Amino acid sequence: MKNIIIYYGPRKEYNKLLPSKKTTLMEFINADDSRRKEIIFKQTDKNEMEKSISSNKPYIDNLVAYSASYSNITEGALQDFVSILNCYDIQYLYLQNPPMQIKQQLKQTFFNIIDIKRYNYKLLSNTMFKKINDTFSNNIIGQDKVKERLLIALYPLLNKSKKNKPVVLMFYGDSGVGKTETAKFIGKILGQKIFKKQFSMFHSTEFSNYLFGGNHSQSCFSKDLLERESNVILLDEFDKADPVFYSAFYELFDEGVFQDKNYKLELYNTIIICTSNYHSEDEMKKYLGDAIFYRFDKVIEFQKLSLESLNKIIDITVENKYKKLKVCDRNKVNIKNIRELMHNNVSRFNNVRQINNIVEEFIDIDLVKNLLNKE
């Protein structure tokens, strides 16, 4: 083997390293299975069979494995990964986010030809930091107090060390008041779509395997983190996870290191945002426990939206929904009437999500009426 390239990062960037002519790991495994079956069929003696497999080495220019590729191979093939490769004349081996077991095998046998590459995640710059300050209030309505706390929390990342530990934030408050949108806003400033996991979607057994790593073929948190394109990580509804799982995040929050049964990774200069619907820090400590609570660098409250803020959100929402309509549908919607109805009933609204849904409903009512009147 001439060279081994191990790449840690998202598939989109990994593809840029790859040659046009390549054999994927799945193609290789399928061909290897067929080859072994054919040799077994021809050879009755086991020793002769092994000699035949190792002596007749097919040539492969570029063998390429993606993150998802390892899930499709058996546990036995994973354990004998290097042994299988040695039955072939492979010039270049490209591996994206390999499990620790494969990396260790390769290091033991081919340590002198391994080239490790990592995706360079965007760092928070002074320009980006100032842009957060200048544009926050136009994007996140009614949470000016959050801006100051957020800027103080993010400031340590302006230290240009390549190994800054993650900044870990807990956003708390009512649903639909800007917590998730703030995470998306930060990602937008950095020019990256955030990595988001909705913790309320997991059940206990499923979550245990996802966090701590089950069979190598299963989806897991570490593998998803390796595939992320952004250094802004949102753990939405963090409070919905069973507290027994919080220990999985201790080292990640403290040092930026996450390890499970199959993978180990390091996250530096990362912004980790957790959200919850708690209404006070005391309530949060009670249910989350001190061990995880005191690992948050900043705990930031999102307050209930004032009537003034709700009215601003109404205007922005109505305008945005109207712009997204097809040009031919705009004259079918009485947008002025919808705006007035929303403002007249503003005291009934609590959050952005509620306003968004009602504006959509009013627009749909006008479009349905128009359609029915035509008929």
Secondary structure, 3 states (H helix, E strand, C coil): CCEEEEEECCHHHHHHHCCCCCEEHHHHHHHHHHHHHHHHHHCCCHHHHHHHHHHCCCEEEEEEECHHHHHHCCHHHHHCHHHHHCCCEEEEEEEECCCHHHHHHHHHHHHHHEEEEECCCCCCCHHHHHHHHHHHHHHCCCCHHHHHHHHHHHHHHHCCCCCCCCEEEEEEECCCCCHHHHHHHHHHHCCCCCEEEEHHHCCHHHHHHHHHCCCCCCCCHHHHHHHCCCCEEEEECHHHCCHHHHHHHHHHHHHCEEECCCCEEECCCCEEEEEECCCCHHHHHHHHCHHHHCCCCEEEEECCCCHHHHHHHHHHHHHHHHHHCCHHHHCCCCHHHHHHHHHHCHHHCCCHHHHHHHHHHHHHHHHHHHHHHHC
